Amino acid sequence: MEGSLNSSPPALPDSSDADKPASRLPRHIAIVMDGNGRWAKARFQPRSFGHRAGQKAVRATIESCLRRGIAALTLFAFSSENWQRPRDEVGALMELFLKALDREVDELHGHGVRIDFIGDLCAFAPALRERMTAAMEKTRANGKLALNIAVNYGGRWDIANAVKQAAMATQRGEVAAAALDEKSIARFFCLADLPPVDLFIRTGGEQRISNFLLWQAAYSELYFSDVLWPDFDADCLQRAIDEFARRERRFGGLVEKSGQARSVPDSRDQAGSQE
Ligand code: FPP
């Protein structure tokens, strides 16, 4: 992540959100950061150039979330399927993650960011794994923004992992198999301590979920942007948040009709909520 976070982000939400009631602001934003390769290609550069440029957008997005008082931000940095990319691109991404960890953790820690890596971390080189673990341990107690970086992550992997954990819990006699339900299974998923994803953003023009947060995004509002990830800035995020604020969320219920309010639960009350 290039550049530097402003030395002390204001504690109050950004003025651009001042007109929105708290329930109209997403508490948890997830982003599929797509378009780095095309951004680089348009500049006759290798794909790794696009990934490096993408770090700037990562930094701008973290900064915006801190300023707005968003509780959680989850970024898809490397999917389980990304290993299929050319060796040099995978290598460049790993180096980039390593350098970003060395460079950024102290500053993010200073801003009260809790860093978490989600995904099957076993596949990574020990040096990278150690840095990830150290970053998570160092920032564990922070409460300003939960920043989750999904690496070697896949939504189906997350589901399979949760099923395995649930099966092991039944074997230990902690829960009867017949008693397993959405609520009891929810705690075995990644991000179980966070609100479900309210706003799911994908940049780069494609309109798909690509195996990201299949469980956690069950009731997300989906927002697709044509902007390539390295160009995604604070204004782009603002547009996504504005669009989110205009959406009517029903969670399968009904909305208020001629004064006869029928309560529509907040996303945190949904079955399977991770709270
Ligand atoms: C998808 O674009 C992007 C990735 C697979 C990598 C995302 C990584 C970063 C933004 C680097 C910084 C991240 C951190 C957390 C330090 P693509 O390569 O598929 O683009 P394309 O669709 O244009 O080919």
py3Dmol code that shows the C-alpha trace and the ligand (Angstrom):
import py3Dmol

protein = """\
ATOM      1  CA  MET A   1       0.000   0.000   0.000  1.00  0.00           C
ATOM      2  CA  GLU A   2       1.621   3.176  -1.125  1.00  0.00           C
ATOM      3  CA  GLY A   3       1.501   6.647   0.352  1.00  0.00           C
ATOM      4  CA  SER A   4       0.562   7.330   3.906  1.00  0.00           C
ATOM      5  CA  LEU A   5      -2.616   7.435   5.922  1.00  0.00           C
ATOM      6  CA  ASN A   6      -3.482  10.872   7.210  1.00  0.00           C
ATOM      7  CA  SER A   7      -1.941  11.130  10.647  1.00  0.00           C
ATOM      8  CA  SER A   8      -5.177  11.074  12.628  1.00  0.00           C
ATOM      9  CA  PRO A   9      -8.476  10.261  10.979  1.00  0.00           C
ATOM     10  CA  PRO A  10     -11.394  12.221  12.424  1.00  0.00           C
ATOM     11  CA  ALA A  11     -13.500  10.323  14.941  1.00  0.00           C
ATOM     12  CA  LEU A  12     -16.758  11.563  13.444  1.00  0.00           C
ATOM     13  CA  PRO A  13     -18.281  10.102  10.275  1.00  0.00           C
ATOM     14  CA  ASP A  14     -17.358  11.827   7.026  1.00  0.00           C
ATOM     15  CA  SER A  15     -19.529  14.882   6.385  1.00  0.00           C
ATOM     16  CA  SER A  16     -20.702  13.327   3.103  1.00  0.00           C
ATOM     17  CA  ASP A  17     -22.551  10.734   5.181  1.00  0.00           C
ATOM     18  CA  ALA A  18     -23.907  13.211   7.722  1.00  0.00           C
ATOM     19  CA  ASP A  19     -27.354  13.178   6.081  1.00  0.00           C
ATOM     20  CA  LYS A  20     -27.690   9.399   6.399  1.00  0.00           C
ATOM     21  CA  PRO A  21     -29.185   7.718   9.464  1.00  0.00           C
ATOM     22  CA  ALA A  22     -26.877   5.054  10.912  1.00  0.00           C
ATOM     23  CA  SER A  23     -29.077   2.241   9.558  1.00  0.00           C
ATOM     24  CA  ARG A  24     -28.488   3.568   6.027  1.00  0.00           C
ATOM     25  CA  LEU A  25     -24.738   3.212   6.332  1.00  0.00           C
ATOM     26  CA  PRO A  26     -23.213  -0.196   5.720  1.00  0.00           C
ATOM     27  CA  ARG A  27     -21.499  -1.613   8.769  1.00  0.00           C
ATOM     28  CA  HIS A  28     -19.600  -4.185   6.752  1.00  0.00           C
ATOM     29  CA  ILE A  29     -18.316  -3.665   3.211  1.00  0.00           C
ATOM     30  CA  ALA A  30     -16.749  -6.445   1.137  1.00  0.00           C
ATOM     31  CA  ILE A  31     -14.914  -5.796  -2.106  1.00  0.00           C
ATOM     32  CA  VAL A  32     -13.817  -7.935  -5.051  1.00  0.00           C
ATOM     33  CA  MET A  33     -10.936  -5.782  -6.280  1.00  0.00           C
ATOM     34  CA  ASP A  34     -11.051  -6.633  -9.970  1.00  0.00           C
ATOM     35  CA  GLY A  35      -9.424  -4.970 -12.966  1.00  0.00           C
ATOM     36  CA  ASN A  36      -5.737  -4.664 -12.047  1.00  0.00           C
ATOM     37  CA  GLY A  37      -4.632  -6.681 -15.076  1.00  0.00           C
ATOM     38  CA  ARG A  38      -6.676  -4.654 -17.559  1.00  0.00           C
ATOM     39  CA  TRP A  39      -5.518  -1.415 -15.969  1.00  0.00           C
ATOM     40  CA  ALA A  40      -1.903  -2.483 -16.512  1.00  0.00           C
ATOM     41  CA  LYS A  41      -2.555  -3.769 -20.028  1.00  0.00           C
ATOM     42  CA  ALA A  42      -4.028  -0.409 -21.029  1.00  0.00           C
ATOM     43  CA  ARG A  43      -0.650   1.061 -20.048  1.00  0.00           C
ATOM     44  CA  PHE A  44       1.385  -1.624 -21.880  1.00  0.00           C
ATOM     45  CA  GLN A  45       2.665  -2.880 -18.544  1.00  0.00           C
ATOM     46  CA  PRO A  46       2.796  -6.353 -16.948  1.00  0.00           C
ATOM     47  CA  ARG A  47      -0.113  -7.412 -14.756  1.00  0.00           C
ATOM     48  CA  SER A  48       2.011  -7.070 -11.612  1.00  0.00           C
ATOM     49  CA  PHE A  49       2.184  -3.328 -12.345  1.00  0.00           C
ATOM     50  CA  GLY A  50      -1.608  -3.252 -11.995  1.00  0.00           C
ATOM     51  CA  HIS A  51      -1.488  -5.136  -8.699  1.00  0.00           C
ATOM     52  CA  ARG A  52       1.049  -2.658  -7.346  1.00  0.00           C
ATOM     53  CA  ALA A  53      -1.185   0.223  -8.444  1.00  0.00           C
ATOM     54  CA  GLY A  54      -4.081  -1.561  -6.749  1.00  0.00           C
ATOM     55  CA  GLN A  55      -2.395  -1.078  -3.383  1.00  0.00           C
ATOM     56  CA  LYS A  56      -3.050   2.635  -3.612  1.00  0.00           C
ATOM     57  CA  ALA A  57      -6.771   1.967  -3.952  1.00  0.00           C
ATOM     58  CA  VAL A  58      -6.585  -0.400  -0.979  1.00  0.00           C
ATOM     59  CA  ARG A  59      -5.053   2.370   1.109  1.00  0.00           C
ATOM     60  CA  ALA A  60      -7.614   4.963  -0.040  1.00  0.00           C
ATOM     61  CA  THR A  61     -10.463   2.586   0.761  1.00  0.00           C
ATOM     62  CA  ILE A  62      -9.149   1.804   4.251  1.00  0.00           C
ATOM     63  CA  GLU A  63      -8.731   5.512   4.889  1.00  0.00           C
ATOM     64  CA  SER A  64     -12.302   6.247   3.720  1.00  0.00           C
ATOM     65  CA  CYS A  65     -13.728   3.480   5.894  1.00  0.00           C
ATOM     66  CA  LEU A  66     -11.843   4.778   8.930  1.00  0.00           C
ATOM     67  CA  ARG A  67     -13.106   8.279   8.296  1.00  0.00           C
ATOM     68  CA  ARG A  68     -16.699   7.132   7.900  1.00  0.00           C
ATOM     69  CA  GLY A  69     -16.708   4.886  10.948  1.00  0.00           C
ATOM     70  CA  ILE A  70     -17.427   1.725   8.927  1.00  0.00           C
ATOM     71  CA  ALA A  71     -17.016  -1.234  11.304  1.00  0.00           C
ATOM     72  CA  ALA A  72     -15.613  -3.818   8.904  1.00  0.00           C
ATOM     73  CA  LEU A  73     -13.960  -4.008   5.491  1.00  0.00           C
ATOM     74  CA  THR A  74     -13.208  -7.322   3.822  1.00  0.00           C
ATOM     75  CA  LEU A  75     -11.014  -7.379   0.715  1.00  0.00           C
ATOM     76  CA  PHE A  76     -10.583 -10.277  -1.717  1.00  0.00           C
ATOM     77  CA  ALA A  77      -6.833 -10.188  -2.324  1.00  0.00           C
ATOM     78  CA  PHE A  78      -6.172 -13.746  -3.516  1.00  0.00           C
ATOM     79  CA  SER A  79      -8.705 -16.442  -4.237  1.00  0.00           C
ATOM     80  CA  SER A  80      -8.251 -20.207  -3.955  1.00  0.00           C
ATOM     81  CA  GLU A  81      -8.368 -20.201  -7.756  1.00  0.00           C
ATOM     82  CA  ASN A  82      -5.675 -17.531  -8.234  1.00  0.00           C
ATOM     83  CA  TRP A  83      -2.926 -20.176  -7.894  1.00  0.00           C
ATOM     84  CA  GLN A  84      -3.778 -21.070 -11.502  1.00  0.00           C
ATOM     85  CA  ARG A  85      -2.289 -17.770 -12.701  1.00  0.00           C
ATOM     86  CA  PRO A  86       1.214 -17.697 -14.224  1.00  0.00           C
ATOM     87  CA  ARG A  87       3.979 -18.385 -11.713  1.00  0.00           C
ATOM     88  CA  ASP A  88       5.515 -14.942 -12.053  1.00  0.00           C
ATOM     89  CA  GLU A  89       2.201 -13.206 -11.347  1.00  0.00           C
ATOM     90  CA  VAL A  90       1.580 -15.342  -8.249  1.00  0.00           C
ATOM     91  CA  GLY A  91       5.162 -14.692  -7.134  1.00  0.00           C
ATOM     92  CA  ALA A  92       4.748 -10.951  -7.646  1.00  0.00           C
ATOM     93  CA  LEU A  93       1.546 -10.951  -5.604  1.00  0.00           C
ATOM     94  CA  MET A  94       3.197 -12.870  -2.752  1.00  0.00           C
ATOM     95  CA  GLU A  95       6.097 -10.419  -2.712  1.00  0.00           C
ATOM     96  CA  LEU A  96       3.681  -7.536  -2.722  1.00  0.00           C
ATOM     97  CA  PHE A  97       1.760  -8.965   0.276  1.00  0.00           C
ATOM     98  CA  LEU A  98       5.013  -9.528   2.145  1.00  0.00           C
ATOM     99  CA  LYS A  99       6.251  -5.999   1.529  1.00  0.00           C
ATOM    100  CA  ALA A 100       2.870  -4.479   2.356  1.00  0.00           C
ATOM    101  CA  LEU A 101       2.870  -6.334   5.677  1.00  0.00           C
ATOM    102  CA  ASP A 102       6.350  -5.104   6.533  1.00  0.00           C
ATOM    103  CA  ARG A 103       5.485  -1.561   5.601  1.00  0.00           C
ATOM    104  CA  GLU A 104       1.926  -1.046   6.755  1.00  0.00           C
ATOM    105  CA  VAL A 105       1.141  -2.997   9.902  1.00  0.00           C
ATOM    106  CA  ASP A 106       2.552  -0.509  12.411  1.00  0.00           C
ATOM    107  CA  GLU A 107       0.715   2.388  10.851  1.00  0.00           C
ATOM    108  CA  LEU A 108      -2.585   0.527  10.611  1.00  0.00           C
ATOM    109  CA  HIS A 109      -2.117  -0.535  14.219  1.00  0.00           C
ATOM    110  CA  GLY A 110      -1.623   3.126  15.153  1.00  0.00           C
ATOM    111  CA  HIS A 111      -4.972   3.901  13.556  1.00  0.00           C
ATOM    112  CA  GLY A 112      -6.754   1.242  15.583  1.00  0.00           C
ATOM    113  CA  VAL A 113      -7.200  -1.192  12.696  1.00  0.00           C
ATOM    114  CA  ARG A 114      -7.602  -4.865  13.556  1.00  0.00           C
ATOM    115  CA  ILE A 115      -6.075  -6.947  10.781  1.00  0.00           C
ATOM    116  CA  ASP A 116      -7.289 -10.435  10.066  1.00  0.00           C
ATOM    117  CA  PHE A 117      -6.376 -12.806   7.262  1.00  0.00           C
ATOM    118  CA  ILE A 118      -9.076 -15.213   6.229  1.00  0.00           C
ATOM    119  CA  GLY A 119      -8.599 -18.251   4.028  1.00  0.00           C
ATOM    120  CA  ASP A 120      -6.498 -21.374   4.057  1.00  0.00           C
ATOM    121  CA  LEU A 121      -3.212 -19.878   5.175  1.00  0.00           C
ATOM    122  CA  CYS A 122      -1.414 -23.256   5.212  1.00  0.00           C
ATOM    123  CA  ALA A 123      -0.610 -22.904   1.510  1.00  0.00           C
ATOM    124  CA  PHE A 124       1.630 -19.877   2.000  1.00  0.00           C
ATOM    125  CA  ALA A 125       5.385 -19.810   2.543  1.00  0.00           C
ATOM    126  CA  PRO A 126       6.389 -19.821   6.236  1.00  0.00           C
ATOM    127  CA  ALA A 127       7.841 -16.283   6.054  1.00  0.00           C
ATOM    128  CA  LEU A 128       4.543 -14.882   4.809  1.00  0.00           C
ATOM    129  CA  ARG A 129       2.509 -16.928   7.277  1.00  0.00           C
ATOM    130  CA  GLU A 130       4.623 -15.720  10.163  1.00  0.00           C
ATOM    131  CA  ARG A 131       4.132 -12.074   9.135  1.00  0.00           C
ATOM    132  CA  MET A 132       0.382 -12.600   8.794  1.00  0.00           C
ATOM    133  CA  THR A 133       0.158 -14.213  12.220  1.00  0.00           C
ATOM    134  CA  ALA A 134       2.277 -11.454  13.779  1.00  0.00           C
ATOM    135  CA  ALA A 135       0.054  -8.755  12.227  1.00  0.00           C
ATOM    136  CA  MET A 136      -3.098 -10.461  13.514  1.00  0.00           C
ATOM    137  CA  GLU A 137      -1.665 -10.867  17.006  1.00  0.00           C
ATOM    138  CA  LYS A 138      -0.363  -7.329  17.211  1.00  0.00           C
ATOM    139  CA  THR A 139      -3.664  -5.725  16.170  1.00  0.00           C
ATOM    140  CA  ARG A 140      -6.056  -8.171  17.838  1.00  0.00           C
ATOM    141  CA  ALA A 141      -7.327  -5.717  20.468  1.00  0.00           C
ATOM    142  CA  ASN A 142      -7.995  -2.833  18.053  1.00  0.00           C
ATOM    143  CA  GLY A 143     -11.571  -1.750  17.563  1.00  0.00           C
ATOM    144  CA  LYS A 144     -11.724   1.091  15.076  1.00  0.00           C
ATOM    145  CA  LEU A 145     -11.947  -0.919  11.866  1.00  0.00           C
ATOM    146  CA  ALA A 146     -11.882  -4.679  11.304  1.00  0.00           C
ATOM    147  CA  LEU A 147      -9.826  -5.102   8.134  1.00  0.00           C
ATOM    148  CA  ASN A 148     -10.062  -8.613   6.752  1.00  0.00           C
ATOM    149  CA  ILE A 149      -7.838  -9.671   3.901  1.00  0.00           C
ATOM    150  CA  ALA A 150      -9.047 -12.791   2.129  1.00  0.00           C
ATOM    151  CA  VAL A 151      -6.112 -14.814   0.838  1.00  0.00           C
ATOM    152  CA  ASN A 152      -6.323 -18.325  -0.612  1.00  0.00           C
ATOM    153  CA  TYR A 153      -9.962 -17.884   0.262  1.00  0.00           C
ATOM    154  CA  GLY A 154     -13.030 -19.376  -1.376  1.00  0.00           C
ATOM    155  CA  GLY A 155     -16.620 -19.264  -0.160  1.00  0.00           C
ATOM    156  CA  ARG A 156     -17.024 -22.986  -0.769  1.00  0.00           C
ATOM    157  CA  TRP A 157     -13.843 -23.669   1.198  1.00  0.00           C
ATOM    158  CA  ASP A 158     -15.318 -21.591   4.040  1.00  0.00           C
ATOM    159  CA  ILE A 159     -18.538 -23.622   3.960  1.00  0.00           C
ATOM    160  CA  ALA A 160     -16.673 -26.950   3.838  1.00  0.00           C
ATOM    161  CA  ASN A 161     -14.459 -25.801   6.709  1.00  0.00           C
ATOM    162  CA  ALA A 162     -17.480 -24.785   8.803  1.00  0.00           C
ATOM    163  CA  VAL A 163     -19.138 -28.150   8.125  1.00  0.00           C
ATOM    164  CA  LYS A 164     -15.951 -29.906   9.241  1.00  0.00           C
ATOM    165  CA  GLN A 165     -15.772 -27.818  12.434  1.00  0.00           C
ATOM    166  CA  ALA A 166     -19.434 -28.501  13.168  1.00  0.00           C
ATOM    167  CA  ALA A 167     -18.926 -32.247  12.645  1.00  0.00           C
ATOM    168  CA  MET A 168     -15.958 -32.179  15.035  1.00  0.00           C
ATOM    169  CA  ALA A 169     -18.028 -30.282  17.615  1.00  0.00           C
ATOM    170  CA  THR A 170     -20.698 -32.985  17.434  1.00  0.00           C
ATOM    171  CA  GLN A 171     -18.036 -35.654  17.825  1.00  0.00           C
ATOM    172  CA  ARG A 172     -16.804 -33.930  20.978  1.00  0.00           C
ATOM    173  CA  GLY A 173     -20.375 -33.957  22.243  1.00  0.00           C
ATOM    174  CA  GLU A 174     -20.614 -30.145  22.328  1.00  0.00           C
ATOM    175  CA  VAL A 175     -23.719 -30.081  20.172  1.00  0.00           C
ATOM    176  CA  ALA A 176     -26.099 -32.801  19.019  1.00  0.00           C
ATOM    177  CA  ALA A 177     -26.052 -33.323  15.252  1.00  0.00           C
ATOM    178  CA  ALA A 178     -29.835 -32.980  15.189  1.00  0.00           C
ATOM    179  CA  ALA A 179     -29.555 -29.602  16.908  1.00  0.00           C
ATOM    180  CA  LEU A 180     -27.286 -28.087  14.254  1.00  0.00           C
ATOM    181  CA  ASP A 181     -28.982 -25.132  12.625  1.00  0.00           C
ATOM    182  CA  GLU A 182     -28.023 -21.867  10.896  1.00  0.00           C
ATOM    183  CA  LYS A 183     -27.332 -20.121  14.156  1.00  0.00           C
ATOM    184  CA  SER A 184     -25.126 -22.816  15.655  1.00  0.00           C
ATOM    185  CA  ILE A 185     -23.211 -23.308  12.405  1.00  0.00           C
ATOM    186  CA  ALA A 186     -22.629 -19.558  11.898  1.00  0.00           C
ATOM    187  CA  ARG A 187     -19.875 -19.451  14.509  1.00  0.00           C
ATOM    188  CA  PHE A 188     -17.694 -21.805  12.474  1.00  0.00           C
ATOM    189  CA  PHE A 189     -17.447 -19.452   9.502  1.00  0.00           C
ATOM    190  CA  CYS A 190     -14.766 -16.863   8.871  1.00  0.00           C
ATOM    191  CA  LEU A 191     -15.728 -13.405  10.199  1.00  0.00           C
ATOM    192  CA  ALA A 192     -18.106 -14.985  12.712  1.00  0.00           C
ATOM    193  CA  ASP A 193     -17.603 -12.114  15.161  1.00  0.00           C
ATOM    194  CA  LEU A 194     -18.573  -9.429  12.636  1.00  0.00           C
ATOM    195  CA  PRO A 195     -21.894  -8.227  11.255  1.00  0.00           C
ATOM    196  CA  PRO A 196     -22.880  -9.878   7.972  1.00  0.00           C
ATOM    197  CA  VAL A 197     -21.775  -8.092   4.803  1.00  0.00           C
ATOM    198  CA  ASP A 198     -24.161  -5.193   4.089  1.00  0.00           C
ATOM    199  CA  LEU A 199     -22.569  -3.912   0.903  1.00  0.00           C
ATOM    200  CA  PHE A 200     -20.769  -6.169  -1.587  1.00  0.00           C
ATOM    201  CA  ILE A 201     -18.812  -4.221  -4.185  1.00  0.00           C
ATOM    202  CA  ARG A 202     -17.142  -5.594  -7.291  1.00  0.00           C
ATOM    203  CA  THR A 203     -15.070  -3.356  -9.504  1.00  0.00           C
ATOM    204  CA  GLY A 204     -13.870  -4.041 -13.038  1.00  0.00           C
ATOM    205  CA  GLY A 205     -17.190  -4.413 -14.830  1.00  0.00           C
ATOM    206  CA  GLU A 206     -17.927  -8.114 -14.224  1.00  0.00           C
ATOM    207  CA  GLN A 207     -21.154  -8.923 -12.416  1.00  0.00           C
ATOM    208  CA  ARG A 208     -20.488 -12.041 -10.382  1.00  0.00           C
ATOM    209  CA  ILE A 209     -19.645 -13.078  -6.838  1.00  0.00           C
ATOM    210  CA  SER A 210     -16.747 -15.372  -7.766  1.00  0.00           C
ATOM    211  CA  ASN A 211     -16.945 -17.609  -4.706  1.00  0.00           C
ATOM    212  CA  PHE A 212     -16.429 -14.763  -2.220  1.00  0.00           C
ATOM    213  CA  LEU A 213     -18.199 -14.819   1.181  1.00  0.00           C
ATOM    214  CA  LEU A 214     -21.093 -17.001   0.035  1.00  0.00           C
ATOM    215  CA  TRP A 215     -22.510 -17.378   3.550  1.00  0.00           C
ATOM    216  CA  GLN A 216     -21.684 -13.943   4.946  1.00  0.00           C
ATOM    217  CA  ALA A 217     -23.082 -12.069   1.932  1.00  0.00           C
ATOM    218  CA  ALA A 218     -26.428 -13.891   1.827  1.00  0.00           C
ATOM    219  CA  TYR A 219     -28.359 -10.613   2.235  1.00  0.00           C
ATOM    220  CA  SER A 220     -25.772  -8.160   0.914  1.00  0.00           C
ATOM    221  CA  GLU A 221     -26.663  -5.385  -1.422  1.00  0.00           C
ATOM    222  CA  LEU A 222     -24.632  -5.989  -4.573  1.00  0.00           C
ATOM    223  CA  TYR A 223     -22.945  -3.049  -6.262  1.00  0.00           C
ATOM    224  CA  PHE A 224     -21.045  -3.449  -9.517  1.00  0.00           C
ATOM    225  CA  SER A 225     -18.750  -0.733 -10.793  1.00  0.00           C
ATOM    226  CA  ASP A 226     -17.076  -0.498 -14.195  1.00  0.00           C
ATOM    227  CA  VAL A 227     -14.123   1.315 -12.617  1.00  0.00           C
ATOM    228  CA  LEU A 228     -10.945  -0.789 -12.686  1.00  0.00           C
ATOM    229  CA  TRP A 229      -9.661  -1.381  -9.148  1.00  0.00           C
ATOM    230  CA  PRO A 230      -6.543   0.871  -9.308  1.00  0.00           C
ATOM    231  CA  ASP A 231      -8.833   3.788 -10.182  1.00  0.00           C
ATOM    232  CA  PHE A 232     -11.290   3.121  -7.348  1.00  0.00           C
ATOM    233  CA  ASP A 233     -11.063   6.140  -5.048  1.00  0.00           C
ATOM    234  CA  ALA A 234     -12.990   7.847  -2.233  1.00  0.00           C
ATOM    235  CA  ASP A 235     -15.574   9.240  -4.682  1.00  0.00           C
ATOM    236  CA  CYS A 236     -16.231   5.780  -6.106  1.00  0.00           C
ATOM    237  CA  LEU A 237     -16.757   4.415  -2.593  1.00  0.00           C
ATOM    238  CA  GLN A 238     -19.044   7.333  -1.807  1.00  0.00           C
ATOM    239  CA  ARG A 239     -21.187   6.497  -4.862  1.00  0.00           C
ATOM    240  CA  ALA A 240     -21.481   2.894  -3.702  1.00  0.00           C
ATOM    241  CA  ILE A 241     -22.480   3.993  -0.188  1.00  0.00           C
ATOM    242  CA  ASP A 242     -25.011   6.489  -1.593  1.00  0.00           C
ATOM    243  CA  GLU A 243     -26.523   3.755  -3.736  1.00  0.00           C
ATOM    244  CA  PHE A 244     -26.645   1.454  -0.692  1.00  0.00           C
ATOM    245  CA  ALA A 245     -28.497   4.149   1.269  1.00  0.00           C
ATOM    246  CA  ARG A 246     -31.149   4.288  -1.470  1.00  0.00           C
ATOM    247  CA  ARG A 247     -31.755   0.546  -1.492  1.00  0.00           C
ATOM    248  CA  GLU A 248     -34.769  -0.883   0.302  1.00  0.00           C
ATOM    249  CA  ARG A 249     -33.682  -3.875   2.340  1.00  0.00           C
ATOM    250  CA  ARG A 250     -36.446  -6.314   3.154  1.00  0.00           C
ATOM    251  CA  PHE A 251     -34.654  -9.545   4.080  1.00  0.00           C
ATOM    252  CA  GLY A 252     -37.613 -11.472   2.764  1.00  0.00           C
ATOM    253  CA  GLY A 253     -40.073  -9.466   4.865  1.00  0.00           C
ATOM    254  CA  LEU A 254     -42.357  -6.605   3.936  1.00  0.00           C
ATOM    255  CA  VAL A 255     -41.869  -2.874   4.054  1.00  0.00           C
ATOM    256  CA  GLU A 256     -43.932  -0.215   5.736  1.00  0.00           C
ATOM    257  CA  LYS A 257     -47.269   0.290   3.953  1.00  0.00           C
ATOM    258  CA  SER A 258     -49.629   3.241   4.584  1.00  0.00           C
ATOM    259  CA  GLY A 259     -48.604   3.648   8.206  1.00  0.00           C
ATOM    260  CA  GLN A 260     -48.874  -0.093   8.946  1.00  0.00           C
ATOM    261  CA  ALA A 261     -45.277  -0.760   9.757  1.00  0.00           C
ATOM    262  CA  ARG A 262     -44.235  -4.339   9.510  1.00  0.00           C
ATOM    263  CA  SER A 263     -40.876  -4.663  11.157  1.00  0.00           C
ATOM    264  CA  VAL A 264     -38.041  -5.558   8.855  1.00  0.00           C
ATOM    265  CA  PRO A 265     -35.124  -6.865  10.872  1.00  0.00           C
ATOM    266  CA  ASP A 266     -31.729  -5.309  10.625  1.00  0.00           C
ATOM    267  CA  SER A 267     -29.222  -7.542   8.883  1.00  0.00           C
ATOM    268  CA  ARG A 268     -27.627  -8.301  12.258  1.00  0.00           C
ATOM    269  CA  ASP A 269     -30.818 -10.111  13.279  1.00  0.00           C
ATOM    270  CA  GLN A 270     -30.860 -12.476  10.325  1.00  0.00           C
ATOM    271  CA  ALA A 271     -30.723 -16.181  10.988  1.00  0.00           C
ATOM    272  CA  GLY A 272     -27.123 -17.161  10.748  1.00  0.00           C
ATOM    273  CA  SER A 273     -25.929 -13.690  11.624  1.00  0.00           C
ATOM    274  CA  GLN A 274     -22.379 -13.798  12.785  1.00  0.00           C
ATOM    275  CA  GLU A 275     -23.092 -11.714  15.865  1.00  0.00           C
TER     276      GLU A 275
END
"""
ligand_1 = """\
24
FPP
C -7.951 -9.025 -9.560
O -7.642 -8.281 -10.725
C -7.006 -8.698 -8.480
C -6.230 -9.599 -7.807
C -6.274 -11.047 -8.078
C -5.257 -9.167 -6.793
C -5.719 -8.098 -5.848
C -4.540 -7.557 -5.153
C -4.328 -6.262 -4.896
C -5.314 -5.194 -5.153
C -3.006 -5.892 -4.321
C -3.014 -5.244 -2.993
C -3.671 -6.004 -1.921
C -3.254 -5.983 -0.639
C -4.216 -6.441 0.376
C -1.910 -5.536 -0.212
P -7.260 -9.066 -12.055
O -5.796 -9.329 -12.048
O -8.096 -10.293 -12.198
O -7.623 -8.002 -13.160
P -8.201 -8.291 -14.612
O -9.595 -8.830 -14.439
O -8.192 -6.948 -15.254
O -7.280 -9.260 -15.285
"""
view = py3Dmol.view(width=600, height=400)
view.addModel(protein, "pdb")
view.setStyle({"model": 0}, {"cartoon": {"style": "trace"}})
view.addModel(ligand_1, "xyz")
view.setStyle({"model": 1}, {"stick": {}})
view.zoomTo()
view.show()
